[in-house]
Each structure stands twice: as structure tokens, then as C-alpha cells.
């Protein structure tokens, strides 16, 4: 089942059921918003699944019957326009290691056994095709391509295996970051705030069964495709080099408190090592590239002493997508352009 949220003038939009091929959609009748569906998933999911099956019958018949209409991601919010919780991990420790190596810092051994995680702003998300606001070049605007899950209620102290069973939906993320603001905030010893503006999520969130063998219950094994200004930037394999799977990340977030239904847990920037074990290579050099600009800048610093790739500027474009084994888009694309704010 694939779900989206139509912009209809209300904060939480209108829940849509989307066909597997992303061609058509219908307004859900079982419940009107995604958060309402998540609030009582056991009761609402069967009705939504029946509606999704009816939509597939229309699509397979090659018609536009019933109340279905063409699906247009540009008219959608992120699947949850706002959420009770958005906690982003750093499951790909290769990414963290590169960050520290680029500034000459050793990485504590605990980073391999205890996940990093920050609590992001969740009161407003960008739509998957909304502009990314550009304010000041000195802020170092960056993209971060990630995978995320939406969970049901999770009790405090839940073990990883049980935590993974609470995953209800999977989606992609552009976790927008302001690299120029991060050092000053971290120096205060109190984490990110201004350096993490609104994130954007893929047009649709999908139930894990839609992912087939690529989903093992806690990890998604497919390439994350990132384009910047229309050029291939990254195709990192999301299932590789993921030190902490989603069960572990959810359990980490719920160690000392419950997570409410509708909480979103992110993987952190998808990042792969090179086959030789060193930093990843650009796509143009035969590598898998990168899921954020900061990482290629780190590699440039490590190899050449200074970064060369600029952060995002006004007018730049970002596209983040994932395809199945047959090359079909699973979640639709996060397709954004950087635009001067104000």
C-alpha cells in the first residue's frame, strides 16, 4: 500500500491512496489524514488496504474509473506534513568517520556500538517538490539523502527486534542541513537547532510489504539515487555499511521514553565505503558517489587538503529517488529547487 497527502488548504492535508505504479490516486475514505490512520493502525489499515486493492483493479483495467485521478507529487505535502516526533540517526558510521577525519579528529570506539541521534524540528516539513529556502551563502546549504520509517506506538525500553515490528511505513528524506551553522551550535555542547531547517520527504510512504525482498524487516537494500542539477551525484547502496538497522535506531530512540504513533526515525546520510575500504569515489570516477555535499567535500579535504565542491546555491536542483529491481520508482521523487527566501 502506498500513501500520500494532498495539499488541500488544511495543515494536515487529505490522505491519498496511490497506485503501485504511482500513476493514479484516490482520496481515502477509511480515514482522512495519515496521522489519524496511524493513531489506530490496527483498525484503519484493513480498510485502507481494501481501498488500495480496488484502485489497483482500476489501474490494471487500464481505465480511470471510480473517483481516481492522476497522481501529481507537486500537489502533495510530505506524507506527514507535520509529526509528533522526527528523530534522525547516523546509522552509516562511515559518514561520521569521514566528518571527523576531515577535521583531524579521532572517532570514539563507542560510535560503532551506540548510535548518534538528534531530535529534529517536526512541526513543519517541506513538500517533496517544494523549494528549499536559500538565505545566506555562509550558511552552507546542503542536502542529505536518507531512508526513514514511520512507527506505531513503541514503549520505553523496547528491544530492537520488537521495535522493528512497529514499523508501519517507509519513505525517503532530504534532511536539509546548514553546514556553516553546525560548528557554532555544536561548540555550545547542546546539539543542532538552527542548523537543521525543515526536511522534505518522498511523495509517498509505503508499507514494508511493497518493498519485497529488498526489505529484511529492519533494513532496505536498494541504491539511493541522488542527482544535483540533473547530474548523477550518488547511488549509494542503502543496505550496505549500515552499522545500525532501523530496529536498533528505534530502540535507541525509545530507550528512556515512549514513541507515539506517527513518530519518524531517519537513517542518517546513506554512505558507502569504496571497494578498497577507503572513502567513496564520485559517480563520474566509477564509484557510488555521495548522498550529501559535505561528504564529497570531506573526501576532497582528505585527499587534496581542501574542499572544492560548493554547497547548494540559489537556482540549484536536487532529486532523490529509489527504484525497484525493474527500474520503477518506489516512493516517487523528492524533486526540489533552491530558491532565495523572501
N, C-alpha and C positions, 0 to 999 in steps of 0.2 A: 504494500500500500504506500502511495506517495501523497504527501500532504503539503499544501501551500497556504498562504494567507493573502487574500486580495485586499488592496487598499480601497476602502470604501468610505473614507472620511472619519472613521472612528479609530481610536487609539489601537485597538486590538484587531481591527480588520475583520474579514469574513473568511472562515475556513473553506478551503477548496480541496476537493479530491482530484488528483491529476492522474492521467493515464500513464501506464508504464513507459510508453514511448514519448511522453511529455507533449503530445500533440493536442490533447483536449482536457477540459476540466469541467467540473460541476460544483455548484455550491453544496456543501454538506448539509444534510437535513437532520442527521442524528444529533448534532451539536453545532453551534455557530462559530466557536473560536477554538483554536488549538489548545489554549490553556484549559478551557472547560473540558475538552476531551481528556487531557492529561490528569485533571483533577479526579476523574473516576474512570480510568482507562479500562478496567475490567468490564465495566458496564457499557462504555461507549464504543470500544474497539470492534465488537461484533457487528454493530450497526454500520460503522464506517467501512468495514471490510465488505459487507454486503453491497453498499453503495459503490465501492471501488470495483467489485465484480461486475455490477450492472454497467458501469462505464466501460469496462474492457469489452463487454459484449457489443456495445455500440461501436467502439473503435474497430474491433475485429470484423464487424459487418461492413466497414468502410463508409459508415454514414455519420451524420451529425444529428442523430435523433435525440429525443428527450430534451432536457434542458442543458445539454452540454454546449460548450463554446470553445474556440481556440484558446489554448493556454499561452499567456503572454507574461513572461517573467518581469518585464519592465513595469507592469502594473501591480507588482506584488511587493509586500513587505518581506523582510526576513520571516521564516516560518513562525517564529515567536517575535513579534515586534518589540516586545519587552519581556523580561523574565524575572522571576524571583531571585535567581542566582546565576551568575556567569563566572565560573572558576576555570582558569586556564593553567594547565600543567606545562611541564617541559619534559615530555617523555623521551625525546630524542637527545640523549646526553651528548652525542657528537656535536650538536649545535652549541650547547653550553660550553663544551670543552674548547671549541674554536673561539668563542667570545672571549674566554679568559686567556687563551694562548695569545690572541692578537694584542692584548694589553700586558702580556708578560706575567700573568698571574697563574699560580698553580690551582688546580681544581681539587677540592677536598674529596677524599675517597667516599664520603657519605653521599655524594651526589649520585653514585651508582646504586645506592640502596634505598635512598629516601627521596621521593620526587620533590622537585621545586613546583610551586603553585602560587599564583596570585589571584586575588579576587577583583575581577573587572567590573566596570560600570554596566549595569544591565537594565537601567531604566529607559534606555532608548537605543535601538540598533539601527544601522543603515539598511535600506533595502538592497537586494542583490545587484540592482542596476542603478542605485543612487550615486550621485557624485561623492567623491572623497574630498572633504574641505581642505583647501590649502591656505594656510595663514601666514607662515613665516619660513623662508628657506632655511633659517638657522635651526628650525625645529627638527629637521631631518626626517621628513615623511617617508615611511616605509610600509610595505605590505608584509603580511605573514600568512602563508598558505598552510591551513591546518585541517584536521578532521575533528568533529565534535559529536557528542552524543547528548540526547535529552533523556533524563531518567525519571522513573516513578519515585515514590517516596522511598527513602533509604534511611534506616535507623542508625544512630550513632554506634560506632564500633563494628559495623558490618564487615565481614571478611571479604577479600577480593572476589572469590568465586561467587558468593551470594550477591555482591554488589553488581557484578556483570549481568546478573539475571534481571536487574532493574532497568536495563537499557531498553527504551521504547522506540527511539528514533535516532537515525544517524544523518549527519549533514556535513557540509564543508564550511570553512570560515576564512575570511580575510580579517585577521586580527591586526587592525591598523595600529602602527606604533610611531611615536615621535622620538627618534633616537637621540636627538640633540637635548631632549629634556630628561632622559633617563639617568645620566650620571649624577646630576644635581639632586634628583629625588632619592636615588639610592644612597647618596652621601649622607642624607638625613637619617638613614637607618630605619625608614618606615615604609619602604616599598613604593610601587607605582601608583600614580593617580593621574596627574595631568599628562603624563607621557602615554597614556592609553585612552584615546578618544573612542568614539563609538565604532564597534566592529560591524561587519556585514556577513550574513550567512547565505548559503546557497538558496536558490528559489524554492526548492523542495527539500523536505526532510523525509526519509524513507524508513520503513520498518526493516529490521535486520534481515528478514526472510527475503527481501528483494535483492539482497547482495549475493545470494548463492554461496558457492564455495569460497568466495573472496573474504567472507566474514567467518571467523572462527569462534565467535561468541564474545570476543573482547578486543579484536584487532582486525583492521581492514587491510587486505593485501592487494592493492592496486596502485598504479602510478598517479600521483597528484600533478596535474598538468597546469603549469603557470606560464602565461605569456605577458610580457611587458611591451607596450607599444607594438603589438602584433607579432613580436619575435619570440620564439621559444626561449624561456628563461629557466624552467625547471620541469623535471619529470621524475622527481624522487619517489621511490617506492615506499608507500606508507607502512607496509608490513615489515620492512627491514629496519634494523638499527633502532627499533622502538623498545627502549630499555624497560619501560613501564607500560603495560597494556591498560585498557580502559577500566578493567576490574580493579586494578591496583590504584589507578588515579581516583576513581570514585571512592574507594575505601579510604584513601588518604584524605579526601575532602570531608568524609564523614567520620573521621577518627574521633572527634570530640563533640559532634553536633549532628542533628538530622539534616538531611537534604529534602526539601519539599518537591513534590511532583512538579515537573517543568524546569527543574534546575539543569543548566547546561554545563558540561565538562569538556574542555578542549584538550587536544593532544599536545599543543605547542607546535612550533615550526617543524614541519616534516623535513628531515635531514638525513642524508646518507653519506657514509664514508666512500672514498674511492676504492676500487677493487684491490688496490695495493695497501689499503689501510690508512692512507693519508687523507688530506682534505679533498672533498669532491671537486670534480672538474666541471667547467662550463659545458653546456649542451653543445656549443659550437666546437668544443675540443673533444667531443666524443663521450663526455660524462653525462651524469644525470642532472647537472645544474643545481639550482637552489630554489628555495621557497620563500626567501626574503633577500632584500638587497644587502642587509647588514652582513649576511654570511659570505657573499662574494667579496665584500669589502674586507672581511677578516682574512679570507684566503689571499687576497691581493697584498694585504699587510704582512702576512706571514711569509709569503714567497718573494715579495718585492720591496718590502719596507714601508709601503704606503698604499692607501686605497685609491682606486681610480674611478670606479663606478659611482655615479652620482645617485643621491636619493631621488625620490619622485618629485617632479616639478609640475607646475600648472600646465594642463593640457596632456599629460601622460595618461596612458590607459593600462588597466590591469584586468586580466582574465584568469580565473581559477576554475578548474573543472576536473571531473574524473569520469572516465569511460569504462564500460564493462569489457569483457573479453572480446566482444564483437564490435567494439568501437562506438557503442551507443552511449550518449551522455546519461548518467545515472541521476544526478542531482540538479541538472541544468547548470548554467554557468553564472558565477559571480563575475559580472562584466561592468566595470566601473571606470569612470574618467575622473582625473584630478581637476578640480575647479577652484579658482580663487574664492575664498569665503567672503561674504558680504558684498 
